[in-house]
Amino acid sequence: MKPIDLARLFVLAALWGGSYLFIRIAAPVLGVFFTISLRVIFAACALGLYGAFTQQLSNLKSRWQSYLLLGLLNNAIPFILIALAVVNLNASVAAILNATTPLFTAVAAAIWLKEPLDKRKILGLSLGIIGVAILVGWSPLPLSLPVILGGLSALIAALSYGIAAVYARRRFMGNRATETAIGQLIGSSILLIPVTFTSIPNTIPSTEMILAVVTLAIACTAFAYLLYFQLISNTGATKAATVTFLIPVFSLLFGKILLGEPVNSGLIVGLITILLSVWLVINTKYQK
């Protein structure tokens, strides 16, 4: 992986790691569906304006069905499921469960794109999952129906992300990252607009809520997806999906900085293990 793509990977991880905190702030008050609908619609508007200004909207109409499906798999389904997971669990656990995305992506790529699952890649994926398990420590949540449903929501979201990554690689190979990001956000916005009008909260959001949603939409969605699709185009679906190994690291670091959460030895050991797993996967020769 080139240094510029490695930099994209870490910036993307930081943005998506922060997104869990913003969802945690907004969703319990504004509601899961309203929060996610605003996230997607605001992001689509921001990227749409950027695309119009840079004249990168030429193929949207001809490929609208593909963008609609990508928006469903990569935005609508996983965003809502992750928000439900964050509400029922917490930001860190939801981010950790989302780290299974590269495993789903690698399996989907092996089946769909005939991308080989060599021993090095399997070892890297396994270490990533072990690393995030170490990261969370030994403080299990009480086993209850909301916790179980939250965990299932996060895992199904990871599966949806994995399938979406492979679909994007197959369907939009050679496509400009900006156009793909805009297309999928417009597609998911169309799907979520009805949800917005049926889930409007009764209370007026505070300034903190507004800032959380705007940051979630512009930085953690619009800008983040430009980076993500560029990574898929440059490195392949499986390597791009290794960003989910780094997301829990940033999620926990932001929790320490912004919420005063403690940092223990599990964080250090988990961080080293995760970085090793990412190194193993991204240095596996990618077969186009």
N, C-alpha and C positions, 0 to 999 in steps of 0.2 A: 504494500500500500504506500502510495506517495505521501510525502510529508503534508501536502495541502489537504489530502483526503483524511489523513490522521487528525489534522487540526479540525476539519469539519466534523469528524466523529466525536471529538471531545466537546466542541461547542454545542452540537446537537444534544449530547447527553446532558449537558448542563441545563439547556432549555427545557428538555422534557423531564429532567429531574425536578426542576422548579414547578413544572405544571401540576404535579401532584399536590404541592402546597397550596397553589391557587385554587385548585378544585376543592381542596379541603376547607378553604376559607369560604368560597362562594356557594357550593352545592347544598350544604345543610340549611342555608338560609333561603336561597333563591329556588332551590329544587334542582334535582339532577337534570331533568329534561330541558328546563329553561336555560340553565347554565351552559349545557353542551350546545344547545341550539344557537345561543348568542355567540359562543366560541367559534362555531363553524361559519356562521353568517358574517360576522365581523371580519374574520380572516379571509373569507371569499371576496368580500367587498374591497379589502385592502389590496389583496393580490390582483384582483380584477382591474383596479385602477392602475396598478403597476404594469400589468400586462398590456393594457390599452396604451399606456404612455410609451412602452418599449416595443409596441407592435408585435406581441407574441401571442395573439389570440386567433390566428388564422385557421387552425384545424379543429377548433372546439366543436363547431356545428357538425362537421362530418364524422366525428368520433364520439358523439354525445352519449351513446349507449355504453361504450367502454368506460367513459368517465363516470357515468352514473353507477356502474358496478364497482369501480374502484373506490368511489366515494362511500358506497355502502360498506365495503369490506375494510377500508383503511381509515374511515372517519366515523360514520354513523354508528355502526355496531360496536367497535372497540371503545370509542369515546364514552358512550352511554354506560357500557359494562364496567369500564374502569372507574367512572364516577360513582356507580353503585358500590363497587368494591371499596373505594376510598371512604365512603360514608359508613359502610358496615364494618370495615377493618380499620386501617389507618394508612397514611401516605406511604410509609416505609414498606409495610407488608405488601401493599398493592404493587409497588414498584418492583419488589423482589419477585413476586409471582409473574410479573410481566417479563422478567428476565428469561422465561422459558420460550420467548418468541424465536430466538435463533434456532432452537431445537426443532420447533414446528416448521420454521423456514427451511432448514436444511433437509428435513424429510420431504417437504413439499417440492423443493428444488430437485431432489434426487428422483422423485417420481415423475414430475412434470417436465423438468429441463434436463434430466439425465445427468445432473451435476453429481460427481462422485462423492461419497461419504468415506474418505480415507481415514486411517487410524489417527492421524494428527488432528484432523478436524473434529472427530468424535471425542478425542481427549480434551480438546479445547472447549467444546460445548459442555462436556461433563464437568470440567473444572469450573466453568462459569456458574453452573447451577450449584455446585458445592460451595463456591465462593459467596454467593448471595445467601446461602443457608448459614454459613459462618457469620456473615455480616449481621444478620438479625439477632444473633446470640441465642441464648437458651431461655427466652421468655415467651412461651407459647400463649396465644390468646385463649380464653376459655372457650371450649367447644360448645357452640350453640348454633341454632338454625341460621341466624343472620351471618355469623362468621363463615359457616359452610357455604352459604349462598354467595357471600362476598368472594370467597376463594374461587368458587366455580366461575363467577363472573369474570374475574381477572384471568383465569386460564383460558376461557373461551375467547376473551379479547385477544390474548396472545396468539391463539390459533388463527383468528381472523387477520391479525397483523401479518402472520407468517404467510398465509395464502395470498394476501394482498401484495406483499413484497415480490413474490414469485410471479404473480399476474402482471404486475407493473413491469418487471424485467422482461417478460415474454411479449406483452402487448405494446409496450411503449419504448422498446429498444431504439436508441438513436433519437428519441424525442427530447426536446429541450426541457430541462428541469422545471423552468418557470411555467411552461405551458401545462405540463403534467400536474403540477401542484395546483394551479388555478382550476384546471378541469375537474379534478377530483373534489375540490372544495365547493365548486359550484354544484356538482352532482349531489354531494351530501347535503348542501344547503337546501336544494329542491326537496330532498327527502325529509328534511327536518323542519321546514317552514310550517307545515300543519301542526307539528308538535309544539312549536313556539306559542302559537295562539291558543292552544288548549292547556298550557301549563304556566300562564302568567301569574307570578306571585301576588299576593294581596298587599304586601308591605312595600314601601318605597326603599330601594337599595341604598345603603350607606356609601359614602365616598370610598371606603375600603373595598366594598364589594365591586363597585364600578371599576376601580383600578385593577382589582384581581382579574376580572373578566376581560378587560381591555388588554392587559399584559398576556393573559392566557391566549387570547385570539391573535394578537399581532406578533408577539415575540415567540411564544411557545407553539404556535400553529403555522401562521403565514410564513414567517422567516424560517422556521424550523423545517418545514416541508421542502423549501427550496434546497436546503442543505441535504435533506434525506434523499430526494430523487437524484440529486447530483451524485451522491454516494452510490446509489443503486446502479446508475449509468456507468460510473467509473470502476466500481469494484465488484459488483454482483450483489444479488439479493441476500445471500447468507452473511457475507462480510458486513454489509450495511446494517443488518439486523443485530450484529454484535453490540450496537449502541445500547441495547437493553441491559447488557451486563454492567455498563457504567452508570446507568440511570440511578440505581439504588445508592451508589456512592455519593452522587451529588444530592440526592434526596435527603440522605442522612446528614451530609455536611450542611445543607441549608437548614435542616432542622436544628442542628447545633448552633448555627450562627443566628438564626431568626427566632427560634423557639427555646433556645437554651437546653436542648436535649444533650445528655451526657455522651461522651466518646470513650469507648472502652477498648480493650485489646481485640475484641471481636471485629471492630471496625478496621483496625490496622491489618490483621491477618486476612480478613475478607477482601480488603482493598488489594493486597498483594496477589491473592489467589485470582481475583477477577482480572487484574491487569495481565497476569500470566495467561489466562484463558483467552483474552482478547488477542494477545500477541500470537498465540498458537493458531487461532482461526484466521486472522487477517494475513498471516504469512503462509497460509496454505495456497498453493498455486491454483488460481481460478481458471476453470475451463469454460470459455464462452460458447 
